[in-house]
Amino acid sequence: MNDSEEGAGHTAAPSKRKDARRNKETLLDAAAAVFVTSGVEAPVRDIAAKAGVGLGTIYRHFPTRADLIIAVYRHQVDACAEAGPALLATSATPHAALGQWINLFVDFLVTKHGLAAALQSDSAGFETLHTYFLDRLVPVCTQLLDAAAASGEIRSDVQAYELMRGVGNLCVGAHNDPHYDARRLVGLLIAGLRRPSSQEYADRADDRPAG
């Protein structure tokens, strides 16, 4: 093999790995989308159709449904974690970034519905995932809350963990009650964190009845 052939080989290997990683991420995105609409027990063929691949491709990457669910869980945690700093950099205000991030967090909570039941035979594995979830997402939520508090938009005594628990509790039951709008209630919760502006304080004072 000459130098040019060897160089081409080195270039091709990373390119193939990059393509394989991209294809796997596409598959995981498709699985997550199907899980949101149909739950974690959705037929694998639906996921394959959404991703535009054959069943064999899915089983080659994920031999069991639990393997797929765990991979989707971690993929969604990573995506949610990475979105926080990006939203802070691009949103009009830190509070707006927080609201958008919480929407992504709600999507994640819907996606992971059924995970505990699917992994009930492996409690240690589930605990590992829960630790991963906290380690990745609590610091991101803290960063968003701190930025919004520093800008004077929200109160400064809200802890990331309690907010995430509150959002999670509002999402409970949303999957089996079509009349329950968890996202609307979560939106009200996030709106309620805001500090009124000085003008809003003045307007409220003007609206008070004369005593």
Helices and strands as residue ranges (DSSP letters): H 3-38, H 44-51, H 55-61, H 65-90, H 94-111, H 115-118, H 123-150, H 160-171, G 174-176, H 182-192, H 198-207
